[in-house]
Amino acid sequence: MPSTTSRRGPLIAAIVVGAVIILAVRMLTGGGGGTDSSDSSGGERPVAGSEPRPGCTTVTVAASSEKAALLAEFAGQYNQQGRSVAGGCVGARVVAKASGEAEQALARGWDEAVDGPRPDVWSPAASTWLGLLRRDLSTADRPDLVPDKSESIVTTPLVIAMPEPMAKALGWPDTAIGWADVLRLATDPRGWAAKGQPQWGRFTLGKTHPSVSTSGLAATVGAFVAATGRSSDLTASDLADPKVRKFVAGVESGVLHYGDTTLTFLANLQRADDAGQSLGYVSAVAVEEKSVLDYNAGNPTGNPKTLGQHPKPKVPLAAIYPREGTLLSDNPYVLLTADWVDEKKKAAAADFLAFLRSPGPQKRLVDVGFRTFDGKAGSSVTGSPQLIAEQPKIVLSPPSPAVLAGVRSTWEELRKRARVLLLIDVSGSMSESVPDAGASRLDLAKRAALKAVEQFSETDEVGLWVFTTGLPTPDGVHSELVPVGPLGSRKDRLRQSIEGLTPLEGTPLYAATRLAVKQVAASAASDKINAVVLLTDGRNEYPDDNDLDGLVRELASTSVESGIRVFSIAYGDQADLSALRQISEASRAAAYDATQAINIDKIFTAVIANF
């Protein structure tokens, strides 16, 4: 592969800690862990596989979620070989740990009670996380844990994935396409009509949150580099350049919404394709090359166990390798320079790395869509008509840690703003106690909502409704406590309203959702992410509106017409997961499962990553 060159402050830490738990508290948009190295799915337990022999020196590897299952498979093979190093037996154990979550845990000091088994080796999705860890450790005056050099296990480049007809309308595969083309389409009021395709509407971009997601961070870096007109390293002065900022803000203006995982976009796109509407959902999604292969196989989660369970899409995705250059997810294998990593573990870690880079494991990795550790494409890439094995022509080097941190903070200034209505269930069941929490469901939800308010920007627009039956309001099912408006002028009112929430009567789930969406749609702003965040611990208990099918039809129509999305949280073990899933899928958003009520704080934070 040719190469030419090398949000908010508190939210970065909070979002990473929260959003990455979705393997344990599943996002309900299609199951599976996903192949996207956005790593919003995380975990703290060893991945199933053959355990090392008792008494052997065992190296623990914390691996990014999209490859953890494969590495565990290899660890099982490794352990079965009865390997020895320097006369002592060795083994390997793999723990799934999202890249951002692992970076935060290492930066603050790994706590096994909170973070799971302490790693000897860390394998995030990309080396960008290494620079961030080094910077965070330095800022906290902690010893550096990152060695000067690390090896790659496997690679996959970031691409701009587009429905093939849309890509062809831009000249793909013969014409070089990049972020400048995205900018032109995103800011052209004619949308796709500028390319002779008015029926496709405006150009829209799916992009994950750069504080959570490797692909989101790589896409943001790529846009900044494209804005400079160079393919060289970014500098702090580049981030302050008005022309660069205008370019990146223009790209961000086309975003549908952000997210903690690209699976939200890919799963919604698959459902749109099933309905013959794939060209009406999203124009482009910033993902890794492997995710394009997974989607085109009918398996957007990338889970090998679900391959073949869904037909291939009618409209496949084409991979566009930005002409300005792109970053690689190089999946480094980082032997931590920590005092708990002794010489025996160093030897075991080196032996396991040699095994991972041997022909058998490498063939397995390329067969499922990765490229080898040295960038060579396998038959899954070379045989795909939607991929170009000779690309990317320009591979960008990650910015320095300080500049990378600057990219994220500058993005926070330039990102698309949100217009969000918080819709919170205050039915009587919210008074139930949560085991091991020493608080009620509503108490925990109030704490989570208060933190969520802090995670929005002052210039985001936020409002608060509560819903239950028997309210002294005209409809009797909802009460507007704070109207949607700029957060900066109403933060205190929001806090006071949340703190004063009290559990009341029944759950008019469908009626309240219908009213909330109608309210947001009535004043939707095209330059903002318009959404409802719905939290409920129950199921519909309102006989006057039992029409879930009708609600789903309305939401699907409103989503297309106004772009209103409903991100729902199923809170507690009595929440109607099925209904919430239908509601969120109809609005082309995502549903989150917080049936373990004690996790509501983390889940609420994950939801805010969409804005």
N, C-alpha and C positions, 0 to 999 in steps of 0.2 A: 504494500500500500504506500504510494508516494507520500512524502511529507515535506513541507517547505519551511515550517516554523513551529518552532516550538508553539422584618417589616416592622419592619417595625421592631425596634430593639428587643424588648422583652418577648415579643411574639416569636422571634427566631427560636429561642430556647423552648418556649412553651409549646409551639406548634410541633416542633420535632418530637418532643416527649409525648405529645398527645396523638398526633396523626399516625404515628408509626405502629400502633398496636392493632391494626385492623385484621391481622391474621387471627388474633385471639378474640376480637370483638368485631366480627366480619362486616365489611361493607356488603350490602345486599344487591350488588349490581351484576352478579354473574358468578359468584363463588370464587374459588381459586386464588392463587397468590399473585398471578400476573407475572409477565416477563419484564415489565418496565422497571428499570432501576430507580424509579421514583421512590421505591422502598417504603411506600406508605404502609405496606403490610410488614409487620415486625413480629418478633417473638423472643422469648427468653428461655425456651426449653431446647434441649438437644433434639435435633431432627432424627427421626427413626432411622436406624441402620445398625449394622453389626457393631457391638460394643468392643472396645479394646480388651485385651486379655488382662485379668487382674494382676496387679503387681508391676505392670509395664509402665514405662514413662509415657504419659499420654499428653499430646499437644491438643489444646482446645482452640478451635478456629471459630471466630464470630464472623459469619458470612452474610452478605446482603441477601435479602429474602428471595430475590428472583433466581438465585443460583444455589441456595442453601440445600435444597432437596437433592440436587445433582451432586454437590460436594459430599453430602452425607452418603449417597450411593457409593461414591468413590472411597470414602472413608471405610465403609463396610468391606469393600474389596481389599483395601489396604490392610485392614485388621486381620482378614482371613488369610493373608499371606504369611503371617507369623514373622514379620520383619524385625531385624535387629540392627542396631547401630552401635559401634564401639563396644560390642560384646554384650549389650543390654537390649531387651525387647522393647519395642516402641509401638504406639498406637495413636489414632487420631479420633477426635470427637468434634462434630460440627454443630454449632448453635446458630439458629436463624436470628439475625439482629439487623434491623434496618440501618442503613449507612448513617443517616442523620442522628438516629437514636444512639448508635454506638459512639459517634463522635462526641455527643454531649456527655455520655456516661464516662468516657475516657477523660474528657476535659475537666469534669468536676471531681473525678476520683471514683473509680468503679465500685459500686456497692452491690454485692452479690444478692443481698436481700431484696433489692429493688430491680437490679439490672440483669440478674441471672448469672450463670457461670462466668467467671472472669476469664477473658481470652488471653492466650499466649500469642496468637496470630489474629490479625484483623484483616478481613478482605471486604472493603466497601466496594460499591459499584464503580467508583472512579477515583483517580488520584486527587481530584479537586478537594475531596474531604480530608486528605492528608494535610494539605496546606491550611485548611481551616482549623484542624485540630492543633497543628503547631502554633498557629496564631493564638487560639484560645488558651492553650497551656501557658504560653508566654505572658499573655495578659493577666492570667491568674497567678503568675509567678510559680508555676509548677514545672517540674522537670520534663524535658522533651521526651516523648515516647516513640517518635517517628525516626527510623533510621535514615541515613543519607540516601540509601538506594533500596528499592524494592522491585520485585519481579511481577510481571503480569501473569494471570492464570488464563485469561481469555479476553477477547475484545468484541465490541460492537459499536458502530458509529451512531451518533445522533443524526436523524433525518427529519425532513418535513414530509409527513405522510399525507397524500391527497387521494381522494377518489380518482381512479384512473382517468375518467373523462375530463375532470377538471385539470388534472396534470397535463393532459394532452392539449387542452385549450391554451395552456401556457407554453406549448412547444416541446414538452417532455416526450421522448427521452433525448431528442436531438439538440435541444436548446438548454444551455446552462441556466438554471433558475436559482434564485437565492432570496435572502431576506429583503433585499430592495424590491423585489417583485411582490412579496407579501405586504410591504409598506404601501406600495402603490395601490394595490387592490383594497387594502384595509381602509385607506383614507379616501378612496374614490367614491363619491356619493352614488355613482351609477352601479357600483358593485360589479357583479359578473356581466352586466350589460356592456361594460367597457371591453369585454372579450367576446361580444356577440352572443352571450348566453343569459339574457335577462331572466329566464325562468329559474335560474339558480339563486336569484336574490342577491343579498349583500354577502361580502366575503366575511367568513367567521373563522376564528382560530381557537383550537383547544390547546391549553398550555397549563402545565402543573406549576405549583408554587415553588419558587427557587429556594426557599428556606427549608423545604421538606424533600424535594425531589431532585434526583440527579439529572433527569432529563429536563426538568424545568430550569435548573441552574445552568445546564449546558446550553439550552436554547437562549437564555437571557444573555449569557456571555457571547454566543454567536451573533446575536442582534447588535450588541455593543461593538463587536469587532467589525461587523458589516458597516456600521454607521461611520467608522473611522475611515473607510475606504482602503484600509490596509489589512494584511493578514499577519501582522506582527503582534507582539505582546501589547496588551492594554496597559495604559498608564493612568495614574490618578488624574492627570490633566485631561485625558480623554473623557473621563466621567463627568467633568465639569464643563466640557465643551457644549455650548448651546445647540450646535448642529447635531451633535451626537445625541443629546437628550431629546431633541425634537424627533429624530429618527426612531429612537426606541419607544417614545411615547406613542408615535404613530402606529408602530407594530402592536403595542399593547391595546390600542383602541379597538382592534379587531377581535379581542378575546371574548369568547362566550362567557366563561367564568374560569377561575383557576381551580385547583384541586390538589388532593394529596396523592392521587394516582391517575395515570393515563387510562386505567381500566374503566373509569367512569365514562370517558369519551368513547373508548373502543366498544364497550358493552352497549352503550346507547346507539352507536353507529350500527352495530350488528342488528339491533332491534329495528332500527329504521330501514336497514337493508331488507330484513325479513318482510317488512310492510311495503317494499318497493319505493322507499322514500330516502334512500341513502344520500342523494344529492341535495336534500333539503335540510340536513341536520348540521353538519360542520364541513367547512371547506378544506381545512388542514389541521393536523395534530402533530405537535412536536413529540416524537417518540424515538425509541431506538430501532435500528434496522431489524433486530430480531422480532420486535413486536409487530412489524409489518408482515413478516412471515407467519407469525402466529395468527394474526387476524385473517390473513388470506387462506389459512388452513381451516377457518371456521372455529378457531380456538383462541379467542383474544386473551384469555387468562394465561395462556402459555403452560398450563398444567398438562403434562403428558397423559395423565389419567383421563382427561376429558377430551383428548384428541379423537376425532371421529364421531363424537356425539352430536355435532351440529354440522349441517352442510356448509360448504364453502360459500362465501358471499357472492351475490349476483354481480356486484360492482366491487372489484378488488381495490386495494390501496396501492398506489405507486410511491416508491421511495425517491424523494428529491434530496440530493446531497448538496447543501448550500454552496453556491459557487464561491462565496466569500471565505469558505472554510468551515469546519465543524470540529467539535471535540469528540474524543473517544471515551466510551466507558471501558476503561482498561483493566478493571477488576484486579487491582494490585494485591499482592500477598505480602502483608506487612508483619514481620517479626518484631514485636514490640520491644523496645529497649527499656524494659521494666525490671525491677529488682526481683520479681517473682519468676522471671524467665531465666532459669539456670542453664548451664552448659548442656545438660542432658536434653532439656526441652529444645534448645537451639538445634541440636543435632537431629532430634526427631522431626522438628519443623522443616528443616532443610530436606530431610528424606521424603517427607510427605509432599513437599513442593515438587521435588523431582518426579514423584509418582504422578502428580496432577498434570505435569507437563510432558508425560510420556505418551506414546502414540495411542494407547487404548482410551484413556480419559479424554484426550484431545479430540479423537474421532467422535466420541459420544457427544461432546460439546458442540462440535460443528454440525453434527447430524441434526441437532435440535435448533440450529439457526445462529449460533455464535460464530465468530471467526477465531482462529487460533491465537495464542498468546503473542505471536509475531505478526498478526494481521492477515493471515492467509484465509481466503474464503473457501468453504467446503461446497459440496454439491447442492446443499439446501439454498445457498446464496447464488451460486453460478447457474443453477437450474431454474431460478425464478425469473419469469419475464417482467416482474415488477421491480426487481432490484438490479443494480449495476455493480458487478463484482469489482470492476476496476476503480470504482469510486470509494471514498472521497479522494479527490486530487490534492486537496489542501487539508492537512490535519493541524488544528490549532493546539498550541501549548496552553495548559491552564495558566491563568494569571497568577501573579504572586499572591500570597495569602492576604496581604493588606488590600490589594486591588480587588481581589475576589470578595472580600467583605464589603468593599465599597460598591461593587456591582449590586450586591443584595440591598444595601441601604439606598442606593440611587434608584433601583427598581421600585422600592417602596414609594418613593416620591413620584415616580412616573406611571405606576401601574393604573389600570382601570379602576375607578372607584365603585363602591358597592352601594346599593339601595336595598336594605334588608328589613323585613318585618319579622320580629321574633314572636312566635305564636305558641304560648305555653299553656299546657293543660293544668288546671287547678281543681280537678275533680277530687272527690273525697278520698279516693284510693291513694292520692299523693301524700296522705298523712301517714301511710304505713311505714313502719320502721325498717331500715336497711340493716340486715345482719352485719356485724363486725364494723359498722360505721358509726354507731352511736348517734344516729340522726335519721330523720324521715326522708322519704324520697324527695319531697318538696324542698327540704333544707339543702340536700345535696344539689338539686337542680338550681336552686337560687345561687349557691356558691359558684357553680359552673357558669351560670348566665352572667354573674358579676364579672368573672374573669373574662368571659367572651366580650363584654362591653369594652374592657381595657384593650383588647386585641384589635379592635377596629381603629382606623385612623380618624383623626378629628374631622376630616373632610368627607368621610363616609356618612351615608344617611342611614339611621337606624331608628326603629320604632318598636313598641311593645304592645301586644294584645294578650289577654288571657281568655280562656274559654272554659265554660262549664254550663250546666243547665240551671235554670231558675234565676238568672241574673236580672236585675232591675234595669234592663236596657231595652230599646225597641224590639230587637230580635230575641232577646232572652238567652242568647248563647255566647255572646262575646262582649268584652269590654275593652275599649281602647284606653290604655293607661298613658301611653306616650305616642303621639302621632309621628310618623316617619319624617325625619328631617335631619339636618347636619348634626352630627354627634357632639361637636364642640360646644354647642349652645344648650344641650339638653342632657349631658352626661350625668349631672347630679340628680336630675329628675328621674332618669332611668334607674340609677342606683337605688334611690329611695323607693321607687315603685317595685323593683325586684325584691328588695328587702321586706316589703310589706305584703308579699303574696301569701294568701291563706287558702288551704284546701276547702272546697265547698261541696258541690253535688255531683251530677253525672257527667258523661263525656259525649258531647255533640260533635264528634270528630269530623264527619263529612260536612255538616253545615258550617262549622267554623272555618274549615279549610277552604270551602267554596267562597265564603265571604272575604277571607284574607286575600286570596288570589285576585278576586274581583277588585278589591281595594288597591292592591299594588299595581294591577294592570291599568287601572283608571288614570294613574299618573306616572306610568313607566317612563323612564328616561333612556333614550337610545345610547347615550354615552356612559351608562352605568350598568353594573350587573344587578339585575332586578330579581329579587328572590324572597321566598318565605322560608324561615327555619321553623319547622313544626316539631314540637316535643310533646309526646303523650305516653302515658303508662298504661293505657287501656284500649278498649275497642268501642266502637260506636254504640252509644246507649240513648239515642235520640230517635224515637219512632217517627217523628215528623220528617226526618230525612235519613232514610236507609238506602239511598240510591248510590251505591259505590260505582256501579257501571256508568251511570250518568255523570258522576263527578270525574271519573277517569276520562270520559269523552271530552268534557269541558276543559280539563287540564291539558289534554293533547292539543286541542284547538288553540287555547290561550298561549301555550308554549310556542306554537308556530307563529301566531299573530303578534304577540307582545314580548316573547322571550322570557316569560316568567317561569321560574323553576322553584320546585318545592323540595328542599333538603329535609328529610324527615329523620327523627331519632326515635327508635322503638325503645322505650325506657321501662325497665323492669320486666319480670317474666310473664306478666299478663298483657303486655302490649300486643297489638294485632300486627304482627310482622308482615303477614301476607298483604293486608290492606295498605300498609305504609309503603311496601315495595311497589304495589301497583300505582299508588299516588305519585311517588317519586319518578318511577320509570315513565309514566305518562307525560310528566313535565320535563323529561330528559335531564333529570338530575340524579341524585343518589340517595339511598336510604342507609342508615347506620343502625347497627344493633348494639344497644346498651342494656341487654337483658340482665347483665350483671350490673345492677344499679350503682354499685360503688365505683364503676368506671365512667360515670357520666361526665366527670370533669375532663377526662382525656378525650372522650368522644366529642363533647361540645367543642373542644379546641380543634379536633380534626375537621369538624364541619366548617369552622371559620376559615380553614385553609382554602376553601372554595372562593373566597372573596379577597 
